[in-house]
Amino acid sequence: MLLPVAAAPIEFVEAVRVTADLFPRPRTVPGDTIDVWVEDEARHVLGLLGEVPEGERARCFVPGYAVRAHSAHEVLFEVALCFRCNGALLLGPLVPAELRGIQAFDAGSAPGRELLRRFQEAAATADRSR
């Protein structure tokens, strides 16, 4: 999947459970933080996002999870992922015009399955701590 190139170093990545519809297209992904990934873990998750191959998109686009990549001072970009329809919406100041909108990705690929597993694990841990 094509990701925006970060001009500023990414300090951490939030794992987000999406809590509202994304139409009309929001400025930011509405949701609750279920985990925060830093250092090697953040690099690994972003690496998985970058490795997910292009896929064939269906129509639903009801994302359950998202990532927010942060510098020390701001959100650099967000990616909302629908693992049912293979759609990924990129938002944020570092997303170039050619990447705005919904990209198709292969949720069934090894990196796609690993991303979903990480989100589900984070969600289960967040639910248990409530």
N, C-alpha and C positions, 0 to 999 in steps of 0.2 A: 504494500500500500504506500502511496506517496504521502510523505509527511513533510510539513513545513520545516525548513532548515532554521534552527534556533540561532538567532544572532547573539543572544545572551545565554550564558550557561544555565542549564536546567538544574535547579536546586532540589526539587522534589516533584513527585507526581501524585496527585490525589486519585484514588479509585472512587467513583461516584455511582450511586444507585439513582437512576433517572426517576423523577417523581411526577413529571407532568409531560403533557404532549408537547412536541417540538414544532407544531404548526399553529400560527405562522412562525417562521423561523425566528428563534430568540437570539439575543445578543450573547447569551451565555446558557449553558446547559443547566436546567433546573434539577436539583437533586441533593441528596445527602451524601456526605463523605463517609465511606465505609472503611477506608484504610488510607494510609499515606506511605508511599514508597520512596525511599531515599537511596542515594549512592548506587551501589551495584544493582539493587533491586529495581530502582527507577530506570537505570540504563537497560536492564534486561527487558522490562516491560516495553519500553520504547523500541528496543531492538525487535521484539516480537511483532509490534505494530508495523514496523518497517519491513519485516519479512513476510507478512501475510500477503499472499498473492492476490491479484485481481480475480474477481469472481463474477458470477452472473447474479444480478439483483432481481429480486421479486418486488412486490408492490407494498407490503404492509408498512414498513419503517416505523416501528414502535420500539425504540431502543430501550434496553434495560439497564445498560451500564455506559459509563463514559470515563475518560481520563482527562485530567486538567494538568498541563505541564506548567510549572511555575519557575520563574527566576526568583531571585531574592526579594523582588519588589512587586511583581505583577504576574498575572496569568498570561502566558505566552500563546498557548493554543489549547483547544479542547477537541476531543474526538468522541462523539456519541455513536455507539455501536448497536445495531440491531442484528443479533445472531440468527434471527428467523429469516430475514429477507436479504441478508448479506449487504446491508447498507451502512455506511459510515459518514456522518456529517462532521465536517471540520469547521470550527469557529475560532475566532481570536485574531489579535492584531498581527501575528506572524504568518497567517494563512494567506498566501498569494491568491490573486483573483482566479487563476486557472485551477486552483484546488478547492475553491469555495463550492458549496453544494454537497450533494451526496455522491460518494464514490462507492463502487461495488467492490467487495472483498470476499474471499473464500473462507467462510466461517468454519468449514469442515476440514480445512488444511491443518497440519500439525501446529503451526503458530496460532491459528485461530482457535483451535480447541484448547491450547494452553492458556491463552488469554481468558477464555470463558471460564476455565477451571479456576484461575486466579481470582477473577471477579466473584465467582460463586463461593469460594473459600473465604474471601474477605467479607462477603455479605453474611455468611453463616456465623463467622466470628463476631461481627457487629451485632447480629441478632441475639447471640448468646450473652453479650455483655450488657444488654438492656435490662 
